[in-house]
């Protein structure tokens, strides 16, 4: 069950109408560099919609961007990017303005989608082709956590050219990306071995995976489950354990990783890229409607407590996702 962290400050409804909050950072550093500022209300241009954000997923890539590092801990050459900078690639919310040429959405529609370095905000504008309708059966928190996370998992499995009946090992299988990959793989008729902390093994079994430990013991456990090795490996955490995986799989072209390191390139591993599209996101929504595809939400924080959300992610790999929530002001009625 997700932990909900309440915001003790009441919303200012009058200010909200003309200006909106967004989380930014003015320098690289620890989570404390994150803070909320007020910006003018954005306007939807041609081909765009404006969305009142209800939830935004927090990704390891957001932590890397805030700290000025890549996911591998190396410094990034980002001198051309000006401060203040924003964060967040996935969101869910309600359409409240439609730009010229947009016919697929109308004010009041509940949607989910992706917008690079934009979603830590109360309101955003986004091209309509980056959004799909949110299913009524999906919570706001899940809808805000799925678009980028789910598409990464989907793209990784597609890159591996997996066939029904094959066995895939997913490292970090209880993470947001990993758990979606497990569910997709099972729906596609694959056998799944998933590495995770011992506390998450029952969770992986419920998803249909055979669990192994996520440390050195896991390799021996995988050999017991798959004496002849596995057909493919997906590293959903971006951790350099290539020697172990090569020993289990043998074909570098069937090992996909989020670790975009020189060594991964030299070995010929498949580096997972975004590859986002409205069609891919729509397929994930259809998978939710047919198979109950979900991403586990372990903690929810108000938008203005983004620093705490980043600290929760930085504590290390955990089950599912951390999500920022934007809570709508409540209309209060006083009785005499």
TISE-314117 format. One record per residue: x, y, z of N, C-alpha, C in turn; residue in one letter. Coordinates in pm, whole numbers, padded with zeros to 5 digits, always signed. Example, Ala and Ser with C-alpha at 12.3 -4.5 7.8 and 13.67 -1.06 7.14 Angstrom:
+01319-00569+00780+01230-00450+00780+01320-00330+00780a+01285-00225+00708+01367-00106+00714+01290+00003+00787s
//
This chain:
+00085-00119+00000+00000+00000+00000+00089+00124+00000x+00055+00223-00084+00137+00342-00096+00128+00426+00030x+00237+00491+00065+00239+00587+00174+00201+00723+00120x+00105+00790+00184+00058+00920+00141+00113+01025+00236x+00183+01124+00183+00241+01232+00263+00158+01357+00240x+00096+01408+00342+00005+01521+00329+00080+01653+00321x+00019+01750+00252+00074+01885+00245+00003+01969+00350x+00076+02023+00449+00011+02096+00557-00038+02234+00516x+00002+02285+00399-00034+02420+00360-00158+02420+00274x-00258+02505+00305-00379+02510+00221-00348+02575+00088x-00411+02529-00021-00387+02590-00152-00444+02730-00160x-00380+02816-00236-00427+02952-00259-00502+02953-00391x-00633+02938-00384-00714+02922-00504-00711+03047-00591x-00706+03168-00530-00707+03290-00609-00580+03305-00691x-00464+03272-00632-00338+03281-00706-00331+03174-00813x-00393+03059-00785-00386+02945-00877-00449+02980-01012x-00548+03071-01009-00620+03101-01132-00531+03170-01235x-00440+03257-01190-00359+03336-01283-00217+03285-01295x-00164+03225-01192-00027+03177-01193-00025+03034-01140x+00073+02958-01179+00078+02817-01141+00216+02784-01085x+00220+02686-00998+00346+02643-00937+00415+02539-01025x+00547+02547-01028+00630+02446-01092+00754+02427-01007x+00805+02305-01002+00926+02275-00926+01047+02293-01018x+01147+02366-00970+01267+02393-01049+01391+02375-00962x+01508+02381-01025+01633+02390-00950+01725+02488-01023x+01800+02567-00944+01886+02673-00997+02033+02632-01003x+02064+02515-00949+02201+02463-00953+02194+02314-00930x+02300+02242-00966+02305+02099-00941+02334+02074-00794x+02283+01964-00741+02311+01933-00602+02215+01833-00543x+02206+01836-00411+02121+01745-00333+01974+01781-00354x+01883+01699-00303+01740+01728-00324+01698+01867-00279x+01772+01926-00184+01733+02057-00132+01739+02168-00236x+01803+02144-00351+01805+02249-00454+01669+02263-00522x+01581+02167-00502+01448+02174-00562+01360+02270-00484x+01289+02356-00554+01195+02447-00489+01087+02487-00588x+00974+02531-00535+00861+02569-00618+00863+02718-00647x+00833+02754-00771+00818+02893-00808+00683+02909-00877x+00639+03035-00892+00515+03062-00964+00548+03112-01103x+00474+03059-01201+00493+03095-01341+00359+03142-01399x+00362+03220-01506+00236+03258-01570+00162+03133-01621x+00032+03140-01620-00048+03030-01673-00011+03007-01820x+00034+02885-01858+00068+02860-01999-00057+02853-02085x-00039+02878-02213-00150+02873-02309-00121+02768-02415x-00221+02689-02448-00205+02583-02548-00193+02644-02687x-00087+02608-02758-00068+02653-02895-00131+02556-02993x-00115+02581-03122-00170+02489-03223-00118+02346-03202x-00208+02250-03205-00170+02111-03187-00143+02070-03044x-00164+02161-02950-00135+02133-02808-00263+02129-02726x-00250+02070-02607-00354+02079-02505-00290+02130-02377x-00371+02193-02294-00325+02231-02160-00387+02137-02058x-00305+02092-01965-00348+01990-01869-00326+02039-01727x-00429+02029-01645-00415+02048-01500-00362+01916-01444x-00238+01916-01405-00171+01793-01362-00228+01745-01229x-00253+01616-01221-00295+01554-01096-00185+01466-01036x-00098+01409-01121+00008+01322-01071+00124+01323-01170x+00245+01310-01115+00367+01306-01198+00464+01206-01138x+00511+01114-01220+00605+01014-01172+00744+01072-01148x+00813+01018-01048+00951+01055-01017+01042+00943-01064x+01136+00974-01153+01220+00874-01217+01364+00887-01171x+01440+00775-01172+01584+00787-01144+01653+00886-01236x+01605+00899-01359+01662+00998-01450+01645+01140-01401x+01536+01167-01326+01516+01299-01268+01623+01329-01163x+01656+01227-01084+01758+01244-00982+01893+01272-01047x+01924+01198-01155+02049+01219-01226+02056+01360-01284x+01946+01406-01343+01945+01540-01402+01963+01647-01295x+01898+01632-01182+01910+01730-01074+02051+01738-01017x+02118+01624-01012+02252+01619-00954+02362+01652-01055x+02325+01663-01185+02425+01691-01286+02504+01569-01328x+02449+01450-01301+02516+01325-01335+02431+01244-01431x+02494+01152-01501+02420+01054-01579+02369+00947-01484x+02286+00856-01534+02239+00744-01452+02354+00659-01402x+02472+00666-01471+02586+00584-01433+02679+00655-01335x+02640+00776-01291+02722+00847-01195+02831+00932-01256x+02833+00942-01390+02934+01024-01457+02879+01166-01479x+02969+01265-01474+02927+01402-01496+02876+01419-01639x+02771+01498-01654+02712+01522-01785+02760+01656-01839x+02776+01664-01969+02810+01789-02035+02681+01863-02067x+02637+01945-01973+02508+02012-01988+02525+02163-01978x+02640+02214-02018+02668+02356-02005+02572+02442-02086x+02512+02386-02191+02423+02464-02276+02283+02477-02218x+02253+02406-02110+02120+02410-02051+02115+02520-01946x+02021+02612-01960+02014+02727-01871+01931+02696-01747x+01963+02762-01638+01883+02757-01516+01787+02876-01516x+01676+02864-01441+01632+02746-01368+01582+02637-01462x+01593+02512-01416+01552+02398-01497+01439+02324-01429x+01356+02259-01511+01244+02183-01460+01268+02034-01478x+01182+01954-01418+01198+01809-01418+01065+01741-01444x+01073+01611-01469+00954+01528-01480+00914+01499-01622x+00903+01371-01656+00873+01329-01793+00737+01263-01810x+00666+01232-01702+00539+01158-01714+00436+01220-01621x+00310+01219-01666+00207+01290-01590+00070+01234-01623x-00027+01271-01541-00168+01248-01570-00246+01368-01517x-00355+01402-01584-00432+01517-01540-00556+01537-01624x-00613+01657-01613-00741+01690-01678-00718+01802-01779x-00765+01781-01901-00754+01883-02005-00843+02002-01968x-00787+02125-01978-00872+02241-01955-00862+02345-02067x-00777+02317-02168-00771+02406-02284-00720+02325-02403x-00778+02350-02521-00740+02277-02642-00697+02378-02748x-00579+02355-02807-00529+02444-02910-00590+02415-03046x-00563+02504-03138-00617+02491-03274-00568+02361-03338x-00659+02294-03408-00623+02173-03480-00631+02045-03398x-00671+02053-03273-00681+01934-03187-00827+01889-03182x-00854+01769-03230-00990+01716-03232-01010+01597-03138x-00900+01533-03095-00912+01409-03018-00941+01433-02870x-00924+01557-02823-00943+01586-02681-01029+01710-02663x-01095+01714-02546-01181+01828-02513-01163+01862-02366x-01191+01986-02327-01183+02021-02185-01263+01924-02100x-01203+01882-01990-01266+01785-01901-01219+01643-01920x-01151+01614-02032-01100+01479-02055-00988+01447-01957x-00989+01326-01905-00880+01278-01819-00776+01209-01907x-00651+01252-01895-00547+01206-01987-00421+01168-01910x-00330+01101-01982-00199+01065-01931-00101+01072-02047x+00024+01110-02016+00119+01121-02125+00258+01157-02076x+00339+01206-02168+00477+01242-02132+00510+01380-02188x+00596+01452-02116+00640+01585-02156+00778+01605-02094x+00880+01609-02176+01019+01606-02127+01048+01727-02039x+01092+01698-01915+01133+01800-01818+01026+01907-01799x+00901+01864-01778+00791+01958-01764+00689+01921-01657x+00684+01795-01615+00563+01748-01546+00559+01779-01396x+00669+01827-01335+00662+01870-01195+00596+02008-01191x+00469+02015-01218+00400+02143-01227+00251+02123-01206x+00184+02231-01168+00039+02224-01153-00031+02219-01289x+00027+02288-01388-00032+02296-01521+00081+02287-01623x+00055+02219-01735+00153+02215-01843+00080+02213-01976x+00151+02250-02082+00101+02233-02218+00187+02127-02285x+00125+02050-02374+00193+01936-02435+00132+01909-02571x+00212+01867-02669+00154+01826-02798+00051+01715-02778x-00059+01723-02848-00167+01625-02831-00121+01484-02865x-00020+01469-02953+00025+01334-02990+00105+01266-02880x+00130+01336-02768+00201+01275-02656+00107+01236-02542x-00021+01227-02571-00122+01205-02467-00224+01103-02516x-00274+01022-02421-00388+00934-02448-00489+00952-02336x-00610+00903-02358-00713+00911-02254-00679+00814-02140x-00700+00860-02018-00677+00776-01901-00796+00683-01879x-00772+00554-01860-00884+00464-01831-00949+00500-01698x-01078+00482-01689-01149+00512-01564-01108+00415-01454x-01055+00299-01492-01015+00198-01394-00873+00220-01340x-00805+00325-01386-00668+00351-01342-00665+00473-01252x-00602+00461-01136-00594+00573-01043-00505+00683-01098x-00520+00803-01042-00435+00915-01085-00288+00883-01061x-00256+00828-00946-00116+00801-00914-00054+00703-01013x-00125+00596-01044-00074+00497-01140-00062+00560-01278x-00163+00637-01319-00160+00700-01450-00044+00798-01464x-00008+00865-01354+00104+00957-01358+00239+00888-01358x+00241+00762-01314+00368+00688-01302+00396+00597-01419x+00298+00573-01506+00312+00471-01609+00369+00519-01743x+00336+00640-01793+00369+00671-01933+00515+00654-01972x+00608+00713-01900+00750+00699-01936+00805+00565-01890x+00772+00527-01768+00818+00400-01712+00773+00282-01797x+00644+00280-01831+00591+00169-01908+00648+00161-02048x+00668+00278-02111+00722+00276-02247+00867+00230-02249x+00944+00262-02145+01082+00213-02138+01084+00061-02129x+00998+00004-02043+00991-00141-02030+00947-00206-02161x+00847-00149-02225+00796-00202-02351+00904-00199-02459x+00975-00085-02470+01079-00072-02572+01192-00172-02549x+01229-00194-02423+01338-00287-02393+01303-00429-02436x+01182-00473-02403+01143-00610-02440+01130-00625-02591x+01081-00521-02657+01071-00528-02804+01210-00536-02867x+01307-00461-02813+01443-00462-02866+01507-00601-02855x+01464-00679-02757+01524-00811-02734+01469-00918-02828x+01370-00884-02909+01316-00977-03009+01273-01109-02944x+01201-01099-02837+01159-01216-02760+01045-01291-02831x+01047-01421-02815+00944-01507-02873+00875-01585-02762x+00747-01613-02784+00666-01686-02685+00739-01813-02642x+00741-01837-02511+00804-01956-02455+00949-01936-02413x+01012-01825-02457+01151-01801-02418+01157-01756-02272x+01277-01766-02216+01298-01727-02077+01383-01599-02073x+01333-01499-02000+01404-01373-01985+01431-01348-01838x+01550-01300-01807+01585-01260-01671+01575-01108-01664x+01496-01058-01569+01479-00914-01551+01544-00875-01419x+01649-00794-01428+01720-00748-01309+01652-00620-01259x+01623-00615-01128+01546-00504-01074+01399-00520-01107x+01349-00642-01095+01215-00675-01142+01104-00615-01057x+01135-00570-00935+01032-00509-00851+01025-00358-00869x+01119-00300-00942+01119-00155-00965+01002-00118-01055x+00981+00013-01074+00873+00056-01160+00886-00001-01300x+01002+00021-01364+01024-00031-01498+01026-00183-01498x+01094-00241-01402+01106-00387-01397+00974-00457-01379x+00889-00404-01292+00761-00472-01266+00668-00462-01387x+00673-00350-01460+00595-00342-01584+00649-00442-01686x+00782-00454-01694+00843-00550-01787+00801-00693-01754x+00794-00726-01625+00750-00860-01586+00607-00885-01635x+00520-00789-01613+00380-00807-01652+00365-00819-01804x+00439-00737-01878+00434-00746-02024+00486-00881-02072x+00600-00922-02016+00659-01049-02058+00564-01166-02033x+00501-01167-01918+00407-01276-01888+00287-01272-01983x+00236-01151-02012+00122-01140-02103+00160-01185-02243x+00287-01173-02280+00334-01214-02412+00379-01360-02416x+00354-01434-02309+00382-01577-02309+00526-01613-02281x+00600-01528-02208+00740-01555-02176+00752-01610-02035x+00859-01685-02012+00893-01728-01878+00989-01626-01819x+00965-01587-01693+01038-01474-01635+01107-01515-01505x+01236-01484-01498+01311-01487-01373+01335-01342-01335x+01305-01305-01212+01320-01166-01171+01406-01152-01047x+01506-01064-01053+01589-01040-00934+01532-00923-00855x+01535-00936-00722+01485-00832-00634+01529-00864-00492x+01513-00769-00402+01537-00794-00261+01442-00902-00211x+01486-00976-00109+01407-01088-00058+01266-01045-00018x+01251-00922+00033+01120-00874+00076+01023-00859-00040x+01073-00854-00163+00987-00837-00280+00963-00967-00356x+01011-01079-00304+00996-01205-00377+00850-01248-00390x+00772-01233-00284+00630-01269-00295+00558-01180-00395x+00596-01053-00400+00538-00961-00498+00568-01009-00639x+00691-01053-00665+00726-01102-00798+00651-01229-00832x+00634-01317-00734+00556-01439-00759+00414-01403-00799x+00356-01301-00733+00220-01259-00767+00211-01206-00910x+00321-01149-00959+00325-01099-01097+00352-01210-01198x+00390-01329-01149+00414-01441-01238+00559-01469-01267x+00652-01409-01190+00795-01430-01211+00850-01527-01107x+00960-01595-01143+01035-01675-01047+01142-01585-00985x+01135-01560-00854+01226-01462-00794+01363-01520-00760x+01464-01435-00772+01599-01465-00724+01649-01341-00651x+01754-01358-00571+01811-01245-00499+01879-01150-00596x+01892-01023-00553+01952-00923-00640+02099-00899-00609x+02162-00994-00540+02305-00984-00512+02378-01102-00577x+02499-01131-00531+02579-01237-00593+02513-01374-00585x+02426-01394-00486+02358-01524-00472+02259-01548-00586x+02210-01440-00646+02108-01454-00749+02156-01527-00872x+02282-01512-00907+02333-01580-01026+02327-01732-01008x+02369-01780-00890+02362-01923-00863+02217-01971-00863x+02128-01890-00807+01986-01926-00806+01929-01932-00947x+01973-01838-01033+01926-01839-01171+01973-01964-01244x+02094-02010-01215+02146-02131-01280+02065-02254-01240x+02013-02255-01118+01928-02367-01076+01796-02363-01153x+01738-02243-01168+01611-02230-01238+01626-02250-01389x+01743-02213-01442+01766-02223-01587+01905-02282-01610x+01919-02415-01595+02052-02479-01610+02117-02452-01745x+02037-02434-01848+02091-02409-01982+02104-02260-02013x+02084-02177-01912+02093-02034-01933+01959-01972-01971x+01959-01842-01993+01837-01771-02031+01852-01720-02174x+01738-01691-02236+01740-01644-02375+01772-01496-02385x+01738-01420-02282+01761-01276-02286+01766-01221-02144x+01824-01102-02130+01835-01034-02002+01794-00888-02021x+01715-00836-01927+01685-00693-01925+01725-00637-01790x+01823-00548-01791+01867-00477-01670+01782-00352-01655x+01686-00356-01563+01594-00244-01544+01646-00141-01446x+01767-00162-01393+01824-00068-01296+01941+00012-01352x+02006-00035-01458+02121+00036-01511+02246+00013-01429x+02270-00112-01388+02384-00146-01303+02481-00235-01383x+02610-00207-01373+02711-00282-01448+02736-00418-01383x+02661-00519-01432+02686-00658-01390+02695-00744-01515x+02762-00689-01616+02758-00750-01749+02822-00889-01753x+02926-00912-01676+02993-01042-01681+02899-01153-01637x+02824-01129-01528+02727-01228-01480+02621-01255-01586x+02571-01150-01649+02463-01167-01746+02513-01237-01872x+02633-01204-01915+02688-01270-02033+02707-01419-02008x+02744-01454-01885+02761-01595-01851+02627-01669-01855x+02517-01598-01825+02385-01660-01826+02320-01661-01963x+02349-01558-02043+02282-01545-02173+02374-01580-02289x+02493-01525-02290+02589-01559-02394+02586-01469-02516x+02469-01414-02549+02457-01330-02668+02442-01185-02624x+02546-01101-02641+02536-00961-02596+02420-00887-02662x+02384-00927-02782+02274-00860-02852+02139-00887-02792x+02132-00982-02697+02005-01011-02631+02011-00974-02483x+02097-00877-02453+02102-00817-02320+02072-00669-02335x+01963-00624-02277+01923-00483-02282+01949-00420-02145x+02002-00300-02145+02036-00234-02020+02007-00085-02027x+01977-00025-01912+01964+00119-01900+02099+00186-01876x+02203+00106-01862+02338+00157-01832+02407+00197-01964x+02408+00323-01993+02467+00374-02117+02615+00406-02093x+02695+00301-02075+02836+00318-02041+02924+00275-02159x+03048+00323-02164+03139+00280-02271+03155+00129-02277x+03160+00064-02160+03179-00081-02159+03059-00153-02219x+02939-00104-02188+02819-00164-02246+02822-00155-02398x+02869-00043-02449+02879-00027-02594+02985-00121-02652x+03100-00131-02583+03207-00217-02634+03164-00362-02641x+03083-00405-02545+03038-00544-02541+02925-00571-02641x+02867-00467-02695+02759-00486-02792+02623-00506-02730x+02606-00462-02603+02475-00473-02539+02378-00374-02601x+02251-00400-02585+02147-00312-02638+02114-00205-02534x+02146-00080-02563+02119+00030-02471+01975+00076-02493x+01897+00074-02387+01755+00105-02398+01737+00256-02414x+01669+00296-02520+01637+00436-02545+01488+00460-02518x+01449+00588-02517+01311+00623-02485+01210+00561-02579x+01223+00589-02710+01133+00533-02811+00986+00552-02774x+00950+00673-02732+00812+00697-02691+00725+00732-02811x+00602+00687-02805+00505+00720-02909+00366+00705-02851x+00272+00776-02911+00134+00765-02866+00083+00623-02886x+00126+00557-02995+00082+00420-03021+00132+00326-02912x+00257+00345-02868+00312+00258-02763+00237+00279-02632x+00209+00406-02598+00137+00433-02475-00006+00378-02483x-00068+00391-02600-00203+00336-02616-00203+00185-02598x-00096+00118-02643-00088-00027-02624-00078-00062-02476x-00004+00019-02399+00005-00006-02255-00132+00012-02188x-00207+00113-02231-00341+00133-02177-00430+00013-02211x-00418-00037-02334-00496-00155-02373-00456-00276-02290x-00326-00288-02259-00280-00398-02173-00340-00386-02034x-00354-00264-01985-00419-00243-01856-00564-00291-01862x-00633-00256-01969-00774-00291-01979-00795-00440-02000x-00700-00507-02067-00714-00652-02093-00655-00737-01982x-00541-00696-01930-00466-00781-01837-00445-00719-01699x-00494-00599-01676-00476-00536-01546-00338-00480-01524x-00266-00445-01631-00131-00390-01619-00131-00267-01529x-00044-00266-01429-00033-00156-01334+00113-00135-01298x+00142-00020-01240+00271+00003-01178+00244+00029-01030x+00316-00039-00943+00296-00022-00799+00344+00116-00756x+00263+00187-00679+00301+00317-00624+00329+00298-00476x+00455+00322-00437+00491+00296-00298+00480+00420-00209x+00499+00540-00266+00487+00662-00187+00435+00774-00276x+00351+00861-00216+00299+00978-00285+00330+01102-00202x+00384+01204-00268+00418+01330-00203+00348+01445-00274x+00309+01549-00201+00259+01670-00269+00367+01730-00357x+00327+01801-00460+00420+01861-00555+00525+01945-00485x+00484+02024-00386+00577+02115-00320+00678+02044-00230x+00664+01913-00216+00761+01835-00137+00840+01742-00228x+00876+01796-00345+00951+01717-00442+01087+01673-00387x+01149+01755-00302+01278+01717-00245+01266+01588-00164x+01158+01574-00088+01138+01452-00010+01114+01333-00102x+01043+01355-00212+01021+01247-00309+01153+01201-00368x+01243+01295-00399+01374+01257-00453+01455+01179-00350x+01446+01220-00223+01519+01145-00120+01465+01002-00109x+01334+00986-00126+01275+00852-00120+01329+00764-00232x+01348+00820-00351+01404+00743-00462+01551+00714-00438x+01622+00811-00380+01766+00795-00358+01800+00692-00251x+01700+00652-00173+01729+00549-00072+01765+00416-00135x+01745+00404-00264+01785+00281-00333+01667+00216-00400x+01694+00112-00480+01585+00044-00551+01476-00002-00455x+01354+00027-00489+01240-00014-00408+01130-00064-00498x+01026-00115-00435+00914-00169-00511+00837-00056-00578x+00823-00060-00708+00738+00035-00778+00794+00176-00783x+00702+00275-00780+00734+00413-00809+00698+00508-00695x+00768+00621-00695+00734+00736-00612+00665+00838-00703x+00558+00900-00653+00476+00988-00737+00450+01121-00665x+00455+01229-00742+00414+01360-00693+00267+01381-00726x+00191+01431-00629+00049+01453-00649+00017+01602-00641x-00074+01646-00727-00124+01782-00723-00269+01774-00678x-00294+01824-00558-00427+01811-00500-00511+01934-00533x-00631+01911-00587-00720+02021-00622-00773+02087-00495x-00788+02221-00497-00846+02290-00381-00986+02237-00351x-01018+02225-00223-01149+02178-00182-01242+02297-00156x-01363+02288-00203-01463+02390-00173-01521+02360-00036x-01503+02452+00058-01548+02431+00195-01683+02499+00218x-01774+02429+00286-01903+02483+00318-01914+02493+00470x-01943+02611+00518-01954+02632+00664-02101+02635+00704x-02129+02564+00809-02266+02560+00859-02283+02658+00975x-02394+02727+00979-02420+02824+01086-02448+02749+01215x
//
